[in-house]
Amino acid sequence: MTEYTGKTNQRQVFENLPVSSALRTMIVPAVISQLIVLIYNMADTFYVGQTGNPYMVAATALILPVFNITLCLAGLAGTGGGALISRLLGGKKEEEARRVSAFSLWLGVGIAAVFSIGIALFMEPLLIMLGAGENTYEYARQYAFCVIVAGGIPTVLSNVMANLVRSTGQSRKASAGIVLGGVLNIVLDPFFMFVLLPDGCEVLGAGIATCLSNCVACAYFLIILFRMRRQSVLTFSMKSGLPERDSMAAVFSVGIPSAVTIFLFDLDCVMINRLMVSYHDLALAAVGIVLKVERFPLNVGIGICHGMMPLVAYSYAAGKRKRMRDTIRLSGKLGLVIAGISIVLYEIFAAVLIRFFIRDAQTIELASGFLRIRILATPLMFLSFFTLYLFQAFGKGKIALFLGMMRWLVFNIPMLFLMNGLFGMYGIVWSQAVADTLTVILSFLVYQRCGPDSSVQPAEKI
């Protein structure tokens, strides 16, 4: 198979390849990287759990929501910049795409640095606010220092660069860096935790492994950008100056909804855990496992969205409406087919999947029931994310932000409390399907009114 690089690869993927081939080229690496990210996000918790020390497990769990904020920051610069770069390339505005690239990269470095320094300065009150006590504080401090203070910039920057590289049609290279960091983290965790460092330092070992893995991934992307410098618009150089004001606004108008969506998704999971803990510990353990297991088809769907978005953005800006519509239709069908297959498999093998995480019979029975209910929402969740990514591809950040806010703050999170009050524990589990049904209906109506083929076309810059 011929290997294309630089502008040749960009032209092949965005313009010359059949839509099905272009989607395969972009989506397959993106899906693989999403699954690796999911596995490596579980790795620290899994390995720390092998110590049998509940305080170590609790400490890493405390830091996870704060660590996820780094992904929000990466989404702000990477998703906003990447979507705009694809549209600019479609509009043949390569010089402006080059300026947007430098702006997005340095924006990622800047916000990551501010966040990491802030965590370092206010570490103690933050950990206390999160619930760190006498038995967990030191473990949480060690982990936070490694993965956020020391590892904040490489974590954010590697994710920003992955988005920008993918935006130019280089999905395989973008995903290779994410996979490299994930696999390395899985390998280094047990080495630092159980071989290199003494007993009692397992959390520190997990933190060091995660930090080093993200640093290696960041170095990989820096090398890729250096090697592509003459054939690509991606650059750190600010010699050409800042992008136009409209371009900078476009980065934020798409990046902010992306960051807010990631943040609210995590907040929804926190709310589920807090409501479940009011019943009994088995319910909390069961739903915690389900929230992990259900992420596999969801992450596949997000990978489809990541691969689809640059293709749609480029075709939209280039005026290739038929290619854009074919891309949307095929990627949407693929996501729904995978969601349907997932429902069948999870309904049949729910108990088998749960046993990978726990052996307690009562918890397995409870979690299996939860999973069979939650998985029914998978097609709805995919469609909700899919529509959001489409509006980001079109550069319609205000609409994407509106849909994201409506989904989480108006439908999902309030529905948790409503269904909990009406139906108790199982109401919490059913709330996702009910809320996302409303989200999909709203998304469809908004797309009909404000999508690219609608009669209502707000004036927005490329």
DOKOLBA-7240 format. One record per residue (C-alpha): x, y, z. Coordinates in steps of 0.25 Angstrom, whole numbers, always signed. Layout:
<sites>
SITE X Y Z
...
</sites>
This chain:
<sites>
SITE +0 +0 +0
SITE +5 +14 -4
SITE +9 +22 +8
SITE +5 +37 +6
SITE +11 +48 +14
SITE +10 +63 +16
SITE +1 +70 +6
SITE +0 +58 -3
SITE -6 +50 +8
SITE -15 +62 +12
SITE -20 +63 -3
SITE -22 +48 -4
SITE -30 +46 +9
SITE -39 +59 +8
SITE -41 +60 -7
SITE -37 +47 -15
SITE -40 +35 -7
SITE -54 +29 -7
SITE -62 +34 +5
SITE -62 +19 +11
SITE -47 +18 +9
SITE -45 +32 +15
SITE -53 +29 +27
SITE -46 +16 +29
SITE -33 +23 +28
SITE -37 +33 +39
SITE -46 +25 +48
SITE -39 +12 +50
SITE -26 +18 +56
SITE -35 +28 +64
SITE -44 +17 +70
SITE -31 +8 +74
SITE -25 +20 +81
SITE -38 +23 +89
SITE -39 +8 +93
SITE -24 +9 +98
SITE -27 +22 +105
SITE -38 +15 +112
SITE -30 +3 +116
SITE -18 +11 +121
SITE -28 +20 +129
SITE -32 +8 +136
SITE -17 +3 +138
SITE -13 +11 +150
SITE -26 +8 +158
SITE -24 -7 +154
SITE -9 -8 +158
SITE -12 +0 +171
SITE -23 -9 +174
SITE -13 -21 +174
SITE -7 -15 +187
SITE -19 -18 +195
SITE -18 -4 +201
SITE -31 +3 +201
SITE -25 +17 +204
SITE -16 +16 +192
SITE -28 +13 +183
SITE -36 +24 +189
SITE -24 +34 +187
SITE -23 +31 +172
SITE -38 +32 +171
SITE -38 +46 +178
SITE -29 +51 +167
SITE -35 +46 +155
SITE -46 +57 +154
SITE -35 +67 +155
SITE -26 +60 +145
SITE -38 +59 +135
SITE -38 +75 +135
SITE -25 +74 +127
SITE -33 +67 +116
SITE -43 +78 +116
SITE -31 +88 +114
SITE -26 +79 +103
SITE -40 +79 +97
SITE -40 +95 +97
SITE -28 +97 +89
SITE -27 +84 +81
SITE -42 +82 +77
SITE -44 +96 +74
SITE -31 +98 +67
SITE -32 +85 +59
SITE -46 +87 +54
SITE -42 +101 +49
SITE -30 +96 +42
SITE -38 +86 +35
SITE -47 +96 +30
SITE -36 +106 +26
SITE -29 +95 +18
SITE -43 +92 +11
SITE -43 +107 +8
SITE -29 +107 +3
SITE -24 +117 +14
SITE -12 +109 +17
SITE -4 +121 +23
SITE -15 +125 +32
SITE -16 +110 +36
SITE -1 +111 +40
SITE -3 +123 +49
SITE -15 +116 +55
SITE -6 +103 +58
SITE +4 +112 +65
SITE -6 +119 +73
SITE -13 +106 +77
SITE +0 +99 +81
SITE +5 +111 +90
SITE -9 +113 +96
SITE -9 +98 +100
SITE +5 +100 +107
SITE +0 +113 +113
SITE -12 +108 +120
SITE -6 +95 +124
SITE +6 +103 +131
SITE -4 +112 +138
SITE -12 +100 +143
SITE +0 +92 +147
SITE +6 +104 +155
SITE -8 +106 +161
SITE -9 +92 +166
SITE +5 +93 +172
SITE +2 +105 +179
SITE -11 +101 +185
SITE -9 +86 +186
SITE -12 +85 +201
SITE -26 +92 +201
SITE -30 +85 +188
SITE -27 +71 +194
SITE -34 +75 +207
SITE -46 +80 +199
SITE -46 +67 +190
SITE -47 +59 +203
SITE -33 +54 +206
SITE -31 +51 +220
SITE -20 +46 +229
SITE -19 +33 +222
SITE -20 +37 +208
SITE -14 +51 +208
SITE +1 +47 +205
SITE -3 +37 +194
SITE -12 +47 +187
SITE -1 +58 +188
SITE +10 +49 +182
SITE +0 +45 +171
SITE -5 +59 +168
SITE +10 +64 +167
SITE +14 +54 +157
SITE +2 +54 +148
SITE -3 +68 +149
SITE +9 +77 +153
SITE +20 +70 +146
SITE +12 +64 +135
SITE +2 +74 +132
SITE +9 +81 +121
SITE +13 +68 +113
SITE -1 +62 +116
SITE -8 +74 +110
SITE +2 +77 +99
SITE +2 +63 +94
SITE -13 +62 +93
SITE -14 +76 +86
SITE -3 +71 +76
SITE -11 +58 +73
SITE -23 +67 +70
SITE -16 +76 +61
SITE -8 +65 +54
SITE -22 +57 +51
SITE -28 +70 +46
SITE -18 +70 +34
SITE -22 +56 +30
SITE -11 +49 +38
SITE -20 +40 +47
SITE -10 +28 +47
SITE +1 +37 +53
SITE -8 +44 +62
SITE -13 +31 +68
SITE +1 +25 +69
SITE +6 +35 +79
SITE -6 +33 +88
SITE -5 +18 +87
SITE +10 +19 +90
SITE +7 +27 +103
SITE -4 +17 +107
SITE +4 +4 +105
SITE +16 +10 +111
SITE +8 +14 +123
SITE +2 +0 +125
SITE +17 -6 +124
SITE +24 +4 +133
SITE +13 +4 +144
SITE +17 -10 +150
SITE +32 -7 +148
SITE +32 +5 +156
SITE +21 +1 +166
SITE +26 -14 +169
SITE +41 -14 +165
SITE +48 -1 +165
SITE +42 +6 +177
SITE +41 +0 +191
SITE +28 -5 +198
SITE +18 +7 +202
SITE +22 +15 +189
SITE +13 +8 +179
SITE +4 +21 +177
SITE +17 +29 +175
SITE +22 +18 +165
SITE +8 +19 +157
SITE +10 +34 +157
SITE +24 +34 +151
SITE +20 +24 +141
SITE +8 +32 +136
SITE +17 +45 +135
SITE +28 +38 +128
SITE +18 +32 +118
SITE +12 +45 +115
SITE +26 +51 +113
SITE +30 +41 +103
SITE +17 +43 +96
SITE +19 +58 +95
SITE +33 +55 +90
SITE +28 +46 +79
SITE +18 +57 +74
SITE +29 +68 +75
SITE +38 +59 +66
SITE +26 +57 +56
SITE +24 +72 +55
SITE +39 +74 +53
SITE +39 +63 +42
SITE +26 +69 +35
SITE +30 +83 +36
SITE +33 +85 +21
SITE +20 +78 +16
SITE +10 +82 +27
SITE +4 +94 +32
SITE +6 +90 +47
SITE +17 +98 +54
SITE +21 +104 +67
SITE +27 +116 +59
SITE +20 +130 +62
SITE +28 +137 +51
SITE +16 +139 +42
SITE +9 +146 +54
SITE -4 +143 +61
SITE -16 +138 +53
SITE -27 +147 +50
SITE -37 +151 +61
SITE -48 +143 +55
SITE -39 +131 +55
SITE -35 +132 +69
SITE -50 +134 +73
SITE -53 +121 +65
SITE -43 +113 +73
SITE -50 +117 +86
SITE -64 +116 +80
SITE -62 +101 +77
SITE -51 +98 +88
SITE -59 +103 +100
SITE -71 +94 +96
SITE -62 +83 +95
SITE -56 +85 +109
SITE -69 +88 +115
SITE -75 +75 +110
SITE -63 +67 +115
SITE -64 +74 +129
SITE -79 +72 +130
SITE -78 +57 +126
SITE -69 +55 +137
SITE -78 +63 +147
SITE -90 +54 +142
SITE -82 +41 +147
SITE -78 +48 +160
SITE -93 +51 +162
SITE -97 +36 +159
SITE -86 +31 +170
SITE -91 +41 +180
SITE -106 +37 +178
SITE -103 +22 +178
SITE -94 +23 +191
SITE -107 +27 +199
SITE -112 +13 +196
SITE -101 +3 +200
SITE -87 +0 +197
SITE -90 -11 +187
SITE -98 -1 +179
SITE -87 +8 +178
SITE -77 -3 +174
SITE -87 -8 +164
SITE -89 +5 +157
SITE -74 +8 +158
SITE -71 -4 +150
SITE -83 -2 +140
SITE -78 +12 +137
SITE -64 +6 +133
SITE -70 -5 +125
SITE -80 +3 +117
SITE -69 +12 +112
SITE -63 +2 +102
SITE -75 +4 +92
SITE -75 +19 +96
SITE -61 +21 +93
SITE -62 +14 +80
SITE -73 +24 +76
SITE -64 +36 +81
SITE -53 +30 +72
SITE -62 +30 +60
SITE -66 +44 +63
SITE -51 +48 +64
SITE -48 +42 +51
SITE -60 +47 +44
SITE -59 +62 +48
SITE -47 +66 +40
SITE -53 +60 +27
SITE -66 +67 +30
SITE -60 +81 +33
SITE -51 +80 +21
SITE -62 +77 +11
SITE -71 +87 +18
SITE -61 +98 +16
SITE -58 +93 +2
SITE -72 +94 -3
SITE -72 +78 -5
SITE -86 +76 +0
SITE -89 +63 -6
SITE -76 +57 +0
SITE -79 +64 +13
SITE -93 +57 +14
SITE -87 +44 +10
SITE -77 +45 +21
SITE -88 +48 +31
SITE -97 +37 +26
SITE -87 +26 +26
SITE -80 +30 +39
SITE -94 +31 +46
SITE -98 +17 +41
SITE -85 +11 +46
SITE -87 +17 +60
SITE -101 +12 +61
SITE -97 -2 +56
SITE -86 -3 +66
SITE -96 +2 +77
SITE -106 -9 +73
SITE -96 -20 +73
SITE -91 -15 +87
SITE -105 -16 +92
SITE -107 -30 +88
SITE -93 -35 +93
SITE -95 -27 +107
SITE -109 -33 +109
SITE -103 -47 +107
SITE -90 -46 +114
SITE -92 -35 +124
SITE -89 -45 +136
SITE -76 -50 +129
SITE -71 -36 +127
SITE -74 -31 +141
SITE -66 -43 +146
SITE -53 -37 +140
SITE -54 -27 +151
SITE -60 -33 +163
SITE -63 -47 +168
SITE -74 -44 +179
SITE -87 -51 +174
SITE -96 -40 +180
SITE -88 -29 +173
SITE -88 -37 +160
SITE -103 -39 +160
SITE -106 -24 +163
SITE -95 -19 +153
SITE -100 -28 +142
SITE -114 -23 +144
SITE -109 -9 +143
SITE -101 -11 +131
SITE -113 -18 +123
SITE -121 -5 +126
SITE -110 +5 +123
SITE -105 -1 +110
SITE -119 +2 +104
SITE -115 +17 +104
SITE -102 +14 +95
SITE -108 +18 +82
SITE -114 +30 +88
SITE -101 +34 +94
SITE -94 +32 +81
SITE -104 +41 +74
SITE -103 +52 +84
SITE -88 +52 +83
SITE -88 +51 +68
SITE -97 +63 +66
SITE -88 +71 +75
SITE -76 +68 +67
SITE -83 +71 +54
SITE -86 +85 +59
SITE -71 +87 +64
SITE -67 +82 +50
SITE -76 +93 +44
SITE -70 +103 +53
SITE -83 +106 +60
SITE -78 +106 +74
SITE -90 +114 +80
SITE -99 +103 +75
SITE -90 +92 +80
SITE -89 +99 +94
SITE -104 +100 +94
SITE -106 +85 +92
SITE -95 +81 +102
SITE -101 +90 +113
SITE -115 +85 +110
SITE -111 +71 +110
SITE -103 +71 +123
SITE -109 +82 +131
SITE -124 +82 +127
SITE -126 +67 +123
SITE -116 +57 +129
SITE -112 +63 +143
SITE -126 +67 +147
SITE -132 +54 +142
SITE -123 +47 +151
SITE -129 +54 +163
SITE -143 +53 +157
SITE -142 +38 +154
SITE -135 +35 +167
SITE -147 +42 +175
SITE -157 +35 +167
SITE -152 +21 +165
SITE -140 +20 +174
SITE -127 +12 +171
SITE -132 +7 +158
SITE -137 +21 +154
SITE -122 +26 +154
SITE -118 +14 +144
SITE -130 +17 +135
SITE -128 +32 +135
SITE -117 +32 +124
SITE -127 +26 +114
SITE -138 +35 +117
SITE -129 +48 +117
SITE -122 +44 +104
SITE -135 +42 +97
SITE -139 +56 +100
SITE -125 +60 +96
SITE -126 +53 +82
SITE -139 +59 +79
SITE -134 +73 +82
SITE -121 +70 +74
SITE -129 +66 +62
SITE -138 +78 +63
SITE -126 +87 +64
SITE -119 +80 +52
SITE -131 +81 +44
SITE -132 +96 +46
SITE -117 +100 +47
SITE -110 +89 +40
SITE -102 +92 +26
SITE -114 +88 +18
SITE -124 +96 +26
SITE -130 +109 +21
SITE -125 +116 +34
SITE -110 +119 +32
SITE -104 +128 +42
SITE -92 +136 +36
SITE -80 +130 +42
SITE -65 +131 +37
SITE -57 +119 +33
</sites>
